[in-house]
Amino acid sequence: MKSLKLGLLVLGLLVMGLGTSNAAKVGEPAPDFTATGSNGKTYKLSDLKGKWVVLEWHNQDCPFVKSQYKGKMQKLQAKWTKKGVKWFAVISSASGKEGAVDAEGANADMKATGSHVTATFMDLDGTIGHAYDAKTTPHMFVINPKGILVYDGAIDNAPLKDEAVAKNDDGEPFVNYVDMALKEGMAGKTISTPTTAPYGCHVKYAE
Amino acid sequence: MKHFTLILVFLFLPLSAFAQENHLKVELLSETATLAPGKPATFGLHFTMDNGWHIYWQNPGDAGLAPSVSWKLPIGFRAGKILWPLPQRISLPSVMDFGYENEVTLLVPIEVPRTVHAGETFDLTANVQWLVCKETCIPGQATLHATLTIGDGKGAANTLIAQARAQLPEKQPKTWRSSGTLDDKQFVLSFLSGTTPVSVTFFPLQPGQVDNNAAQIFRPNAKGFSLTLKRSDLLTQNVQKLEGLLVVTDHDVKKGYEVKVPLSSN
């Protein structure tokens, strides 16, 4: 009897474990983490309650990221950080893989591109990346002041378009989903597109 | 001498039907030597990738981007959408791509106007864009040219185009019945097909509905088969139908069917 109970307990824990394997889910609290910035500072997500937070998965050598950094991404970062949004680039490339840089390299990249991020997180072991199930660069997440994940997906609907476009390749009007989520969220409206499929390069996690 | 070679290269480039780029070669092919007035023609974009590199299907899966083409055609000619041969699942650490390795020919139907005459020639230009990936991804583009001659449109079909045509999906057979359920964890699709295939793989047409990387559970039964697919975390609202490509393997024969499965939500 005791062993059965123990068995059930183990099974229960296993099921719970499976249930929480995809931790980040829109509408639920964003997984908390502590991160080290390339600026040497430490950040804890739960300390940022009361602020809007954007997480941007980053790899400076990925063509999709490079295309965004021809101007579109910096403009968006500048627009929203001026309004008090905390915007973090996250590097989850494992050592030796594309986009893996040390803090100095990350700082040099931020300077070279004129990035307006609050800080760049060094997540080279992929802990934060796996907690959010970040799949691509740039994969974007928006967290509201209550700490709830409100957007998970692509940056926009026009991959590899260096310049602002009126329509994407499918003839649909151009939408930047992060801009739209922040605009709607700050105005107290429901976020009309809370999830999209992210596009870009794979995040180069350790195998 | 060096300058002379360079000039020659520039002279020939604008007229080429193929381009050799990073890890990939792409060639523009015509199905027949001549095109007949008023008859639809088919062109092919034949991609050859270096070992280990791949390009993408129309839904690229967890990452990547489908190739695209824009045409510059003579007046009266019209290009249709790309027809995609059956893709494969390309597994990478923690993600799943849908695409093509080694080589593939994407087909594009082109309408030829009735008003053209035998013996006339026309120039056609295809601006092709792609993303080719292995561990890293490299975007590429090429401008390919072909000269069309109007004639009877007959003669031997290009082999690569014929092969690609044989790999295009068909409509779901009329005798099949399909239905499905969707709950917060999974899709369960049931097909009354009258046959029990050896294996079945589903490729979702829209991103963000099915968890691409999860195993697909195939269960044959007396009247057909069912397929269980993990729901994507990105699918926050239930959908009424699931559209995609069903690749059915029956012994050595592999066939693709375009399916649209109506769903009831539990």
Interface residues (C-beta under 8 A of the other chain):
Chain A: N22 A24 K25 V26 G27 D61 C62 P63 F64 K97 E98 D133 K135 T136 D152 G153 P159 L160 D169 P194 T195 T196 A197 P198 Y199 G200 C201 H202 K204 Y205 E207
Chain B: P60 D62 A63 G64 L65 S68 L92 P93 S94 V95 Q129 L131 C133 E135 T136 C137 I138 P139 P207 G208 D233 L234 L235 T236
